[in-house]
Amino acid sequence: MQAIEFETRIDKNGRIYLPEAFQYAYGKIARLVVLLPDQTESLQKRRYPGSAKGILKVLSEDDEHLDDFKEYMS
C-alpha cells in the first residue's frame, strides 16, 4: 500500500479534491484518513461587505467630527 499526503479543501457538497500530481490514483480504491483542525473556517460564518445591513442602525448623522479632517480631504 502506498501513502500520499496533501492538503486540500472539502467543498460544501462533501467532495475532496485530489491534486493533479496524483492523477495516477484516479479511479483506484483508497483508504482515506481525514485530519481536521480543532477549529475550522467552515464552522464560522464568512463576513462579506454589507452582511450587517439591517442589523446596525445609525441613531444620528454626525458630520461635525469631519471638520477636523477637512485639510486632508481636499
mmCIF file of the N, C-alpha and C atoms, coordinates in Angstrom:
data_MODEL
# 
_entry.id   MODEL 
# 
loop_
_atom_site.group_PDB 
_atom_site.id 
_atom_site.type_symbol 
_atom_site.label_atom_id 
_atom_site.label_alt_id 
_atom_site.label_comp_id 
_atom_site.label_asym_id 
_atom_site.label_entity_id 
_atom_site.label_seq_id 
_atom_site.pdbx_PDB_ins_code 
_atom_site.Cartn_x 
_atom_site.Cartn_y 
_atom_site.Cartn_z 
_atom_site.occupancy 
_atom_site.B_iso_or_equiv 
_atom_site.pdbx_formal_charge 
_atom_site.auth_seq_id 
_atom_site.auth_comp_id 
_atom_site.auth_asym_id 
_atom_site.auth_atom_id 
_atom_site.pdbx_PDB_model_num 
ATOM 1   N N  . MET A 1 1  ? 0.854   -1.174 0.000   1.00 0.00 ? 1  MET A N  1 
ATOM 2   C CA . MET A 1 1  ? 0.000   0.000  0.000   1.00 0.00 ? 1  MET A CA 1 
ATOM 3   C C  . MET A 1 1  ? 0.896   1.232  0.000   1.00 0.00 ? 1  MET A C  1 
ATOM 4   N N  . GLN A 1 2  ? 0.567   2.214  -0.815  1.00 0.00 ? 2  GLN A N  1 
ATOM 5   C CA . GLN A 1 2  ? 1.317   3.462  -0.925  1.00 0.00 ? 2  GLN A CA 1 
ATOM 6   C C  . GLN A 1 2  ? 0.584   4.554  -0.159  1.00 0.00 ? 2  GLN A C  1 
ATOM 7   N N  . ALA A 1 3  ? 1.310   5.405  0.565   1.00 0.00 ? 3  ALA A N  1 
ATOM 8   C CA . ALA A 1 3  ? 0.703   6.515  1.293   1.00 0.00 ? 3  ALA A CA 1 
ATOM 9   C C  . ALA A 1 3  ? 1.094   7.832  0.617   1.00 0.00 ? 3  ALA A C  1 
ATOM 10  N N  . ILE A 1 4  ? 0.121   8.725  0.443   1.00 0.00 ? 4  ILE A N  1 
ATOM 11  C CA . ILE A 1 4  ? 0.388   10.075 -0.059  1.00 0.00 ? 4  ILE A CA 1 
ATOM 12  C C  . ILE A 1 4  ? -0.225  11.055 0.932   1.00 0.00 ? 4  ILE A C  1 
ATOM 13  N N  . GLU A 1 5  ? 0.368   12.236 1.008   1.00 0.00 ? 5  GLU A N  1 
ATOM 14  C CA . GLU A 1 5  ? -0.143  13.253 1.925   1.00 0.00 ? 5  GLU A CA 1 
ATOM 15  C C  . GLU A 1 5  ? -0.218  14.582 1.203   1.00 0.00 ? 5  GLU A C  1 
ATOM 16  N N  . PHE A 1 6  ? -1.318  15.296 1.380   1.00 0.00 ? 6  PHE A N  1 
ATOM 17  C CA . PHE A 1 6  ? -1.501  16.615 0.777   1.00 0.00 ? 6  PHE A CA 1 
ATOM 18  C C  . PHE A 1 6  ? -2.590  17.340 1.546   1.00 0.00 ? 6  PHE A C  1 
ATOM 19  N N  . GLU A 1 7  ? -2.625  18.660 1.382   1.00 0.00 ? 7  GLU A N  1 
ATOM 20  C CA . GLU A 1 7  ? -3.691  19.459 1.980   1.00 0.00 ? 7  GLU A CA 1 
ATOM 21  C C  . GLU A 1 7  ? -4.657  19.857 0.886   1.00 0.00 ? 7  GLU A C  1 
ATOM 22  N N  . THR A 1 8  ? -5.941  19.809 1.208   1.00 0.00 ? 8  THR A N  1 
ATOM 23  C CA . THR A 1 8  ? -6.973  20.203 0.256   1.00 0.00 ? 8  THR A CA 1 
ATOM 24  C C  . THR A 1 8  ? -8.198  20.662 1.036   1.00 0.00 ? 8  THR A C  1 
ATOM 25  N N  . ARG A 1 9  ? -9.199  21.117 0.353   1.00 0.00 ? 9  ARG A N  1 
ATOM 26  C CA . ARG A 1 9  ? -10.445 21.545 0.990   1.00 0.00 ? 9  ARG A CA 1 
ATOM 27  C C  . ARG A 1 9  ? -11.538 20.536 0.689   1.00 0.00 ? 9  ARG A C  1 
ATOM 28  N N  . ILE A 1 10 ? -12.491 20.479 1.584   1.00 0.00 ? 10 ILE A N  1 
ATOM 29  C CA . ILE A 1 10 ? -13.702 19.703 1.360   1.00 0.00 ? 10 ILE A CA 1 
ATOM 30  C C  . ILE A 1 10 ? -14.777 20.716 0.996   1.00 0.00 ? 10 ILE A C  1 
ATOM 31  N N  . ASP A 1 11 ? -15.364 20.577 -0.195  1.00 0.00 ? 11 ASP A N  1 
ATOM 32  C CA . ASP A 1 11 ? -16.343 21.589 -0.612  1.00 0.00 ? 11 ASP A CA 1 
ATOM 33  C C  . ASP A 1 11 ? -17.680 21.377 0.095   1.00 0.00 ? 11 ASP A C  1 
ATOM 34  N N  . LYS A 1 12 ? -18.617 22.294 -0.138  1.00 0.00 ? 12 LYS A N  1 
ATOM 35  C CA . LYS A 1 12 ? -19.896 22.259 0.580   1.00 0.00 ? 12 LYS A CA 1 
ATOM 36  C C  . LYS A 1 12 ? -20.734 21.034 0.234   1.00 0.00 ? 12 LYS A C  1 
ATOM 37  N N  . ASN A 1 13 ? -20.377 20.328 -0.844  1.00 0.00 ? 13 ASN A N  1 
ATOM 38  C CA . ASN A 1 13 ? -21.078 19.100 -1.225  1.00 0.00 ? 13 ASN A CA 1 
ATOM 39  C C  . ASN A 1 13 ? -20.360 17.849 -0.719  1.00 0.00 ? 13 ASN A C  1 
ATOM 40  N N  . GLY A 1 14 ? -19.280 18.057 0.056   1.00 0.00 ? 14 GLY A N  1 
ATOM 41  C CA . GLY A 1 14 ? -18.562 16.933 0.633   1.00 0.00 ? 14 GLY A CA 1 
ATOM 42  C C  . GLY A 1 14 ? -17.501 16.336 -0.269  1.00 0.00 ? 14 GLY A C  1 
ATOM 43  N N  . ARG A 1 15 ? -17.204 16.967 -1.385  1.00 0.00 ? 15 ARG A N  1 
ATOM 44  C CA . ARG A 1 15 ? -16.177 16.444 -2.302  1.00 0.00 ? 15 ARG A CA 1 
ATOM 45  C C  . ARG A 1 15 ? -14.791 16.850 -1.838  1.00 0.00 ? 15 ARG A C  1 
ATOM 46  N N  . ILE A 1 16 ? -13.888 15.921 -1.906  1.00 0.00 ? 16 ILE A N  1 
ATOM 47  C CA . ILE A 1 16 ? -12.476 16.159 -1.586  1.00 0.00 ? 16 ILE A CA 1 
ATOM 48  C C  . ILE A 1 16 ? -11.725 16.078 -2.911  1.00 0.00 ? 16 ILE A C  1 
ATOM 49  N N  . TYR A 1 17 ? -10.944 17.091 -3.212  1.00 0.00 ? 17 TYR A N  1 
ATOM 50  C CA . TYR A 1 17 ? -10.256 17.146 -4.489  1.00 0.00 ? 17 TYR A CA 1 
ATOM 51  C C  . TYR A 1 17 ? -8.820  16.655 -4.363  1.00 0.00 ? 17 TYR A C  1 
ATOM 52  N N  . LEU A 1 18 ? -8.465  15.738 -5.246  1.00 0.00 ? 18 LEU A N  1 
ATOM 53  C CA . LEU A 1 18 ? -7.125  15.182 -5.309  1.00 0.00 ? 18 LEU A CA 1 
ATOM 54  C C  . LEU A 1 18 ? -6.298  16.050 -6.251  1.00 0.00 ? 18 LEU A C  1 
ATOM 55  N N  . PRO A 1 19 ? -5.144  16.542 -5.803  1.00 0.00 ? 19 PRO A N  1 
ATOM 56  C CA . PRO A 1 19 ? -4.312  17.385 -6.680  1.00 0.00 ? 19 PRO A CA 1 
ATOM 57  C C  . PRO A 1 19 ? -3.911  16.645 -7.960  1.00 0.00 ? 19 PRO A C  1 
ATOM 58  N N  . GLU A 1 20 ? -3.690  17.393 -9.026  1.00 0.00 ? 20 GLU A N  1 
ATOM 59  C CA . GLU A 1 20 ? -3.334  16.811 -10.324 1.00 0.00 ? 20 GLU A CA 1 
ATOM 60  C C  . GLU A 1 20 ? -2.081  15.945 -10.256 1.00 0.00 ? 20 GLU A C  1 
ATOM 61  N N  . ALA A 1 21 ? -1.193  16.244 -9.316  1.00 0.00 ? 21 ALA A N  1 
ATOM 62  C CA . ALA A 1 21 ? 0.037   15.467 -9.189  1.00 0.00 ? 21 ALA A CA 1 
ATOM 63  C C  . ALA A 1 21 ? -0.252  13.996 -8.878  1.00 0.00 ? 21 ALA A C  1 
ATOM 64  N N  . PHE A 1 22 ? -1.450  13.718 -8.405  1.00 0.00 ? 22 PHE A N  1 
ATOM 65  C CA . PHE A 1 22 ? -1.811  12.346 -8.036  1.00 0.00 ? 22 PHE A CA 1 
ATOM 66  C C  . PHE A 1 22 ? -2.848  11.755 -8.992  1.00 0.00 ? 22 PHE A C  1 
ATOM 67  N N  . GLN A 1 23 ? -2.842  12.211 -10.243 1.00 0.00 ? 23 GLN A N  1 
ATOM 68  C CA . GLN A 1 23 ? -3.811  11.718 -11.227 1.00 0.00 ? 23 GLN A CA 1 
ATOM 69  C C  . GLN A 1 23 ? -3.722  10.205 -11.411 1.00 0.00 ? 23 GLN A C  1 
ATOM 70  N N  . TYR A 1 24 ? -2.550  9.643  -11.195 1.00 0.00 ? 24 TYR A N  1 
ATOM 71  C CA . TYR A 1 24 ? -2.385  8.200  -11.357 1.00 0.00 ? 24 TYR A CA 1 
ATOM 72  C C  . TYR A 1 24 ? -3.300  7.410  -10.413 1.00 0.00 ? 24 TYR A C  1 
ATOM 73  N N  . ALA A 1 25 ? -3.806  8.069  -9.361  1.00 0.00 ? 25 ALA A N  1 
ATOM 74  C CA . ALA A 1 25 ? -4.670  7.395  -8.396  1.00 0.00 ? 25 ALA A CA 1 
ATOM 75  C C  . ALA A 1 25 ? -6.151  7.483  -8.768  1.00 0.00 ? 25 ALA A C  1 
ATOM 76  N N  . TYR A 1 26 ? -6.492  8.284  -9.789  1.00 0.00 ? 26 TYR A N  1 
ATOM 77  C CA . TYR A 1 26 ? -7.896  8.439  -10.176 1.00 0.00 ? 26 TYR A CA 1 
ATOM 78  C C  . TYR A 1 26 ? -8.493  7.072  -10.523 1.00 0.00 ? 26 TYR A C  1 
ATOM 79  N N  . GLY A 1 27 ? -9.643  6.789  -9.969  1.00 0.00 ? 27 GLY A N  1 
ATOM 80  C CA . GLY A 1 27 ? -10.344 5.547  -10.275 1.00 0.00 ? 27 GLY A CA 1 
ATOM 81  C C  . GLY A 1 27 ? -9.934  4.365  -9.416  1.00 0.00 ? 27 GLY A C  1 
ATOM 82  N N  . LYS A 1 28 ? -8.902  4.512  -8.609  1.00 0.00 ? 28 LYS A N  1 
ATOM 83  C CA . LYS A 1 28 ? -8.454  3.418  -7.745  1.00 0.00 ? 28 LYS A CA 1 
ATOM 84  C C  . LYS A 1 28 ? -9.201  3.461  -6.415  1.00 0.00 ? 28 LYS A C  1 
ATOM 85  N N  . ILE A 1 29 ? -9.252  2.348  -5.742  1.00 0.00 ? 29 ILE A N  1 
ATOM 86  C CA . ILE A 1 29 ? -9.849  2.280  -4.415  1.00 0.00 ? 29 ILE A CA 1 
ATOM 87  C C  . ILE A 1 29 ? -8.801  2.746  -3.415  1.00 0.00 ? 29 ILE A C  1 
ATOM 88  N N  . ALA A 1 30 ? -9.220  3.567  -2.454  1.00 0.00 ? 30 ALA A N  1 
ATOM 89  C CA . ALA A 1 30 ? -8.279  4.137  -1.488  1.00 0.00 ? 30 ALA A CA 1 
ATOM 90  C C  . ALA A 1 30 ? -8.873  4.107  -0.096  1.00 0.00 ? 30 ALA A C  1 
ATOM 91  N N  . ARG A 1 31 ? -8.013  4.084  0.880   1.00 0.00 ? 31 ARG A N  1 
ATOM 92  C CA . ARG A 1 31 ? -8.428  4.228  2.281   1.00 0.00 ? 31 ARG A CA 1 
ATOM 93  C C  . ARG A 1 31 ? -8.147  5.685  2.633   1.00 0.00 ? 31 ARG A C  1 
ATOM 94  N N  . LEU A 1 32 ? -9.121  6.365  3.179   1.00 0.00 ? 32 LEU A N  1 
ATOM 95  C CA . LEU A 1 32 ? -8.999  7.792  3.436   1.00 0.00 ? 32 LEU A CA 1 
ATOM 96  C C  . LEU A 1 32 ? -9.013  8.065  4.937   1.00 0.00 ? 32 LEU A C  1 
ATOM 97  N N  . VAL A 1 33 ? -8.017  8.804  5.401   1.00 0.00 ? 33 VAL A N  1 
ATOM 98  C CA . VAL A 1 33 ? -7.970  9.271  6.784   1.00 0.00 ? 33 VAL A CA 1 
ATOM 99  C C  . VAL A 1 33 ? -7.992  10.794 6.708   1.00 0.00 ? 33 VAL A C  1 
ATOM 100 N N  . VAL A 1 34 ? -8.974  11.426 7.336   1.00 0.00 ? 34 VAL A N  1 
ATOM 101 C CA . VAL A 1 34 ? -9.115  12.877 7.292   1.00 0.00 ? 34 VAL A CA 1 
ATOM 102 C C  . VAL A 1 34 ? -8.741  13.435 8.654   1.00 0.00 ? 34 VAL A C  1 
ATOM 103 N N  . LEU A 1 35 ? -7.778  14.352 8.677   1.00 0.00 ? 35 LEU A N  1 
ATOM 104 C CA . LEU A 1 35 ? -7.372  15.030 9.902   1.00 0.00 ? 35 LEU A CA 1 
ATOM 105 C C  . LEU A 1 35 ? -7.854  16.462 9.820   1.00 0.00 ? 35 LEU A C  1 
ATOM 106 N N  . LEU A 1 36 ? -8.802  16.823 10.663  1.00 0.00 ? 36 LEU A N  1 
ATOM 107 C CA . LEU A 1 36 ? -9.350  18.173 10.657  1.00 0.00 ? 36 LEU A CA 1 
ATOM 108 C C  . LEU A 1 36 ? -8.751  18.981 11.798  1.00 0.00 ? 36 LEU A C  1 
ATOM 109 N N  . PRO A 1 37 ? -8.491  20.275 11.571  1.00 0.00 ? 37 PRO A N  1 
ATOM 110 C CA . PRO A 1 37 ? -8.010  21.116 12.668  1.00 0.00 ? 37 PRO A CA 1 
ATOM 111 C C  . PRO A 1 37 ? -9.089  21.252 13.739  1.00 0.00 ? 37 PRO A C  1 
ATOM 112 N N  . ASP A 1 38 ? -8.681  21.617 14.945  1.00 0.00 ? 38 ASP A N  1 
ATOM 113 C CA . ASP A 1 38 ? -9.631  21.756 16.047  1.00 0.00 ? 38 ASP A CA 1 
ATOM 114 C C  . ASP A 1 38 ? -10.733 22.755 15.738  1.00 0.00 ? 38 ASP A C  1 
ATOM 115 N N  . GLN A 1 39 ? -10.381 23.859 15.092  1.00 0.00 ? 39 GLN A N  1 
ATOM 116 C CA . GLN A 1 39 ? -11.350 24.897 14.759  1.00 0.00 ? 39 GLN A CA 1 
ATOM 117 C C  . GLN A 1 39 ? -11.283 25.139 13.263  1.00 0.00 ? 39 GLN A C  1 
ATOM 118 N N  . THR A 1 40 ? -12.373 24.931 12.560  1.00 0.00 ? 40 THR A N  1 
ATOM 119 C CA . THR A 1 40 ? -12.364 25.077 11.110  1.00 0.00 ? 40 THR A CA 1 
ATOM 120 C C  . THR A 1 40 ? -13.087 26.332 10.672  1.00 0.00 ? 40 THR A C  1 
ATOM 121 N N  . GLU A 1 41 ? -12.700 26.823 9.509   1.00 0.00 ? 41 GLU A N  1 
ATOM 122 C CA . GLU A 1 41 ? -13.349 28.012 8.940   1.00 0.00 ? 41 GLU A CA 1 
ATOM 123 C C  . GLU A 1 41 ? -14.799 27.727 8.603   1.00 0.00 ? 41 GLU A C  1 
ATOM 124 N N  . SER A 1 42 ? -15.111 26.501 8.228   1.00 0.00 ? 42 SER A N  1 
ATOM 125 C CA . SER A 1 42 ? -16.462 26.200 7.786   1.00 0.00 ? 42 SER A CA 1 
ATOM 126 C C  . SER A 1 42 ? -17.482 26.342 8.906   1.00 0.00 ? 42 SER A C  1 
ATOM 127 N N  . LEU A 1 43 ? -17.046 26.277 10.173  1.00 0.00 ? 43 LEU A N  1 
ATOM 128 C CA . LEU A 1 43 ? -17.970 26.438 11.285  1.00 0.00 ? 43 LEU A CA 1 
ATOM 129 C C  . LEU A 1 43 ? -18.297 27.909 11.541  1.00 0.00 ? 43 LEU A C  1 
ATOM 130 N N  . GLN A 1 44 ? -17.453 28.788 11.029  1.00 0.00 ? 44 GLN A N  1 
ATOM 131 C CA . GLN A 1 44 ? -17.657 30.215 11.235  1.00 0.00 ? 44 GLN A CA 1 
ATOM 132 C C  . GLN A 1 44 ? -18.314 30.801 9.989   1.00 0.00 ? 44 GLN A C  1 
ATOM 133 N N  . LYS A 1 45 ? -19.242 31.739 10.195  1.00 0.00 ? 45 LYS A N  1 
ATOM 134 C CA . LYS A 1 45 ? -19.839 32.414 9.054   1.00 0.00 ? 45 LYS A CA 1 
ATOM 135 C C  . LYS A 1 45 ? -18.816 33.362 8.460   1.00 0.00 ? 45 LYS A C  1 
ATOM 136 N N  . ARG A 1 46 ? -18.680 33.325 7.157   1.00 0.00 ? 46 ARG A N  1 
ATOM 137 C CA . ARG A 1 46 ? -17.761 34.246 6.493   1.00 0.00 ? 46 ARG A CA 1 
ATOM 138 C C  . ARG A 1 46 ? -18.431 35.616 6.373   1.00 0.00 ? 46 ARG A C  1 
ATOM 139 N N  . ARG A 1 47 ? -17.669 36.663 6.667   1.00 0.00 ? 47 ARG A N  1 
ATOM 140 C CA . ARG A 1 47 ? -18.201 38.014 6.552   1.00 0.00 ? 47 ARG A CA 1 
ATOM 141 C C  . ARG A 1 47 ? -17.976 38.527 5.136   1.00 0.00 ? 47 ARG A C  1 
ATOM 142 N N  . TYR A 1 48 ? -18.862 39.353 4.676   1.00 0.00 ? 48 TYR A N  1 
ATOM 143 C CA . TYR A 1 48 ? -18.730 39.969 3.372   1.00 0.00 ? 48 TYR A CA 1 
ATOM 144 C C  . TYR A 1 48 ? -19.311 41.367 3.454   1.00 0.00 ? 48 TYR A C  1 
ATOM 145 N N  . PRO A 1 49 ? -18.897 42.268 2.545   1.00 0.00 ? 49 PRO A N  1 
ATOM 146 C CA . PRO A 1 49 ? -19.406 43.638 2.587   1.00 0.00 ? 49 PRO A CA 1 
ATOM 147 C C  . PRO A 1 49 ? -20.923 43.669 2.541   1.00 0.00 ? 49 PRO A C  1 
ATOM 148 N N  . GLY A 1 50 ? -21.521 44.392 3.464   1.00 0.00 ? 50 GLY A N  1 
ATOM 149 C CA . GLY A 1 50 ? -22.969 44.525 3.513   1.00 0.00 ? 50 GLY A CA 1 
ATOM 150 C C  . GLY A 1 50 ? -23.658 43.464 4.350   1.00 0.00 ? 50 GLY A C  1 
ATOM 151 N N  . SER A 1 51 ? -22.882 42.570 4.972   1.00 0.00 ? 51 SER A N  1 
ATOM 152 C CA . SER A 1 51 ? -23.515 41.479 5.726   1.00 0.00 ? 51 SER A CA 1 
ATOM 153 C C  . SER A 1 51 ? -24.212 41.948 6.999   1.00 0.00 ? 51 SER A C  1 
ATOM 154 N N  . ALA A 1 52 ? -23.920 43.169 7.461   1.00 0.00 ? 52 ALA A N  1 
ATOM 155 C CA . ALA A 1 52 ? -24.570 43.692 8.669   1.00 0.00 ? 52 ALA A CA 1 
ATOM 156 C C  . ALA A 1 52 ? -25.759 44.594 8.323   1.00 0.00 ? 52 ALA A C  1 
ATOM 157 N N  . LYS A 1 53 ? -26.099 44.661 7.036   1.00 0.00 ? 53 LYS A N  1 
ATOM 158 C CA . LYS A 1 53 ? -27.206 45.516 6.607   1.00 0.00 ? 53 LYS A CA 1 
ATOM 159 C C  . LYS A 1 53 ? -28.491 45.096 7.317   1.00 0.00 ? 53 LYS A C  1 
ATOM 160 N N  . GLY A 1 54 ? -29.143 46.055 7.921   1.00 0.00 ? 54 GLY A N  1 
ATOM 161 C CA . GLY A 1 54 ? -30.371 45.784 8.634   1.00 0.00 ? 54 GLY A CA 1 
ATOM 162 C C  . GLY A 1 54 ? -30.156 45.418 10.095  1.00 0.00 ? 54 GLY A C  1 
ATOM 163 N N  . ILE A 1 55 ? -28.915 45.147 10.463  1.00 0.00 ? 55 ILE A N  1 
ATOM 164 C CA . ILE A 1 55 ? -28.597 44.794 11.846  1.00 0.00 ? 55 ILE A CA 1 
ATOM 165 C C  . ILE A 1 55 ? -28.169 46.035 12.626  1.00 0.00 ? 55 ILE A C  1 
ATOM 166 N N  . LEU A 1 56 ? -27.337 46.865 11.991  1.00 0.00 ? 56 LEU A N  1 
ATOM 167 C CA . LEU A 1 56 ? -26.848 48.088 12.628  1.00 0.00 ? 56 LEU A CA 1 
ATOM 168 C C  . LEU A 1 56 ? -27.726 49.258 12.220  1.00 0.00 ? 56 LEU A C  1 
ATOM 169 N N  . LYS A 1 57 ? -27.986 50.141 13.166  1.00 0.00 ? 57 LYS A N  1 
ATOM 170 C CA . LYS A 1 57 ? -28.800 51.319 12.872  1.00 0.00 ? 57 LYS A CA 1 
ATOM 171 C C  . LYS A 1 57 ? -28.030 52.575 13.264  1.00 0.00 ? 57 LYS A C  1 
ATOM 172 N N  . VAL A 1 58 ? -28.063 53.587 12.402  1.00 0.00 ? 58 VAL A N  1 
ATOM 173 C CA . VAL A 1 58 ? -27.448 54.875 12.690  1.00 0.00 ? 58 VAL A CA 1 
ATOM 174 C C  . VAL A 1 58 ? -28.481 55.695 13.453  1.00 0.00 ? 58 VAL A C  1 
ATOM 175 N N  . LEU A 1 59 ? -28.137 56.054 14.685  1.00 0.00 ? 59 LEU A N  1 
ATOM 176 C CA . LEU A 1 59 ? -29.085 56.786 15.516  1.00 0.00 ? 59 LEU A CA 1 
ATOM 177 C C  . LEU A 1 59 ? -29.138 58.259 15.154  1.00 0.00 ? 59 LEU A C  1 
ATOM 178 N N  . SER A 1 60 ? -27.999 58.823 14.728  1.00 0.00 ? 60 SER A N  1 
ATOM 179 C CA . SER A 1 60 ? -27.997 60.216 14.303  1.00 0.00 ? 60 SER A CA 1 
ATOM 180 C C  . SER A 1 60 ? -26.826 60.446 13.358  1.00 0.00 ? 60 SER A C  1 
ATOM 181 N N  . GLU A 1 61 ? -27.030 61.325 12.400  1.00 0.00 ? 61 GLU A N  1 
ATOM 182 C CA . GLU A 1 61 ? -25.956 61.700 11.484  1.00 0.00 ? 61 GLU A CA 1 
ATOM 183 C C  . GLU A 1 61 ? -25.092 62.736 12.182  1.00 0.00 ? 61 GLU A C  1 
ATOM 184 N N  . ASP A 1 62 ? -23.782 62.544 12.149  1.00 0.00 ? 62 ASP A N  1 
ATOM 185 C CA . ASP A 1 62 ? -22.878 63.456 12.832  1.00 0.00 ? 62 ASP A CA 1 
ATOM 186 C C  . ASP A 1 62 ? -21.692 63.754 11.928  1.00 0.00 ? 62 ASP A C  1 
ATOM 187 N N  . ASP A 1 63 ? -21.812 64.830 11.159  1.00 0.00 ? 63 ASP A N  1 
ATOM 188 C CA . ASP A 1 63 ? -20.729 65.207 10.260  1.00 0.00 ? 63 ASP A CA 1 
ATOM 189 C C  . ASP A 1 63 ? -19.771 66.212 10.898  1.00 0.00 ? 63 ASP A C  1 
ATOM 190 N N  . GLU A 1 64 ? -20.075 66.638 12.115  1.00 0.00 ? 64 GLU A N  1 
ATOM 191 C CA . GLU A 1 64 ? -19.236 67.627 12.797  1.00 0.00 ? 64 GLU A CA 1 
ATOM 192 C C  . GLU A 1 64 ? -17.800 67.144 12.964  1.00 0.00 ? 64 GLU A C  1 
ATOM 193 N N  . HIS A 1 65 ? -17.631 65.902 13.307  1.00 0.00 ? 65 HIS A N  1 
ATOM 194 C CA . HIS A 1 65 ? -16.287 65.385 13.547  1.00 0.00 ? 65 HIS A CA 1 
ATOM 195 C C  . HIS A 1 65 ? -15.433 65.393 12.275  1.00 0.00 ? 65 HIS A C  1 
ATOM 196 N N  . LEU A 1 66 ? -16.059 65.484 11.105  1.00 0.00 ? 66 LEU A N  1 
ATOM 197 C CA . LEU A 1 66 ? -15.308 65.520 9.850   1.00 0.00 ? 66 LEU A CA 1 
ATOM 198 C C  . LEU A 1 66 ? -14.597 66.851 9.645   1.00 0.00 ? 66 LEU A C  1 
ATOM 199 N N  . ASP A 1 67 ? -15.022 67.916 10.331  1.00 0.00 ? 67 ASP A N  1 
ATOM 200 C CA . ASP A 1 67 ? -14.377 69.220 10.210  1.00 0.00 ? 67 ASP A CA 1 
ATOM 201 C C  . ASP A 1 67 ? -12.895 69.148 10.572  1.00 0.00 ? 67 ASP A C  1 
ATOM 202 N N  . ASP A 1 68 ? -12.535 68.296 11.474  1.00 0.00 ? 68 ASP A N  1 
ATOM 203 C CA . ASP A 1 68 ? -11.133 68.154 11.880  1.00 0.00 ? 68 ASP A CA 1 
ATOM 204 C C  . ASP A 1 68 ? -10.271 67.588 10.761  1.00 0.00 ? 68 ASP A C  1 
ATOM 205 N N  . PHE A 1 69 ? -10.874 66.948 9.760   1.00 0.00 ? 69 PHE A N  1 
ATOM 206 C CA . PHE A 1 69 ? -10.114 66.297 8.692   1.00 0.00 ? 69 PHE A CA 1 
ATOM 207 C C  . PHE A 1 69 ? -10.242 67.008 7.357   1.00 0.00 ? 69 PHE A C  1 
ATOM 208 N N  . LYS A 1 70 ? -10.795 68.208 7.345   1.00 0.00 ? 70 LYS A N  1 
ATOM 209 C CA . LYS A 1 70 ? -11.046 68.940 6.091   1.00 0.00 ? 70 LYS A CA 1 
ATOM 210 C C  . LYS A 1 70 ? -9.776  69.135 5.271   1.00 0.00 ? 70 LYS A C  1 
ATOM 211 N N  . GLU A 1 71 ? -8.677  69.463 5.948   1.00 0.00 ? 71 GLU A N  1 
ATOM 212 C CA . GLU A 1 71 ? -7.433  69.722 5.190   1.00 0.00 ? 71 GLU A CA 1 
ATOM 213 C C  . GLU A 1 71 ? -6.908  68.453 4.522   1.00 0.00 ? 71 GLU A C  1 
ATOM 214 N N  . TYR A 1 72 ? -7.214  67.281 5.050   1.00 0.00 ? 72 TYR A N  1 
ATOM 215 C CA . TYR A 1 72 ? -6.780  66.026 4.445   1.00 0.00 ? 72 TYR A CA 1 
ATOM 216 C C  . TYR A 1 72 ? -7.719  65.579 3.342   1.00 0.00 ? 72 TYR A C  1 
ATOM 217 N N  . MET A 1 73 ? -8.967  66.004 3.402   1.00 0.00 ? 73 MET A N  1 
ATOM 218 C CA . MET A 1 73 ? -9.982  65.554 2.458   1.00 0.00 ? 73 MET A CA 1 
ATOM 219 C C  . MET A 1 73 ? -10.019 66.385 1.174   1.00 0.00 ? 73 MET A C  1 
ATOM 220 N N  . SER A 1 74 ? -9.349  67.535 1.139   1.00 0.00 ? 74 SER A N  1 
ATOM 221 C CA . SER A 1 74 ? -9.399  68.375 -0.077  1.00 0.00 ? 74 SER A CA 1 
ATOM 222 C C  . SER A 1 74 ? -8.221  68.151 -0.972  1.00 0.00 ? 74 SER A C  1 
# 
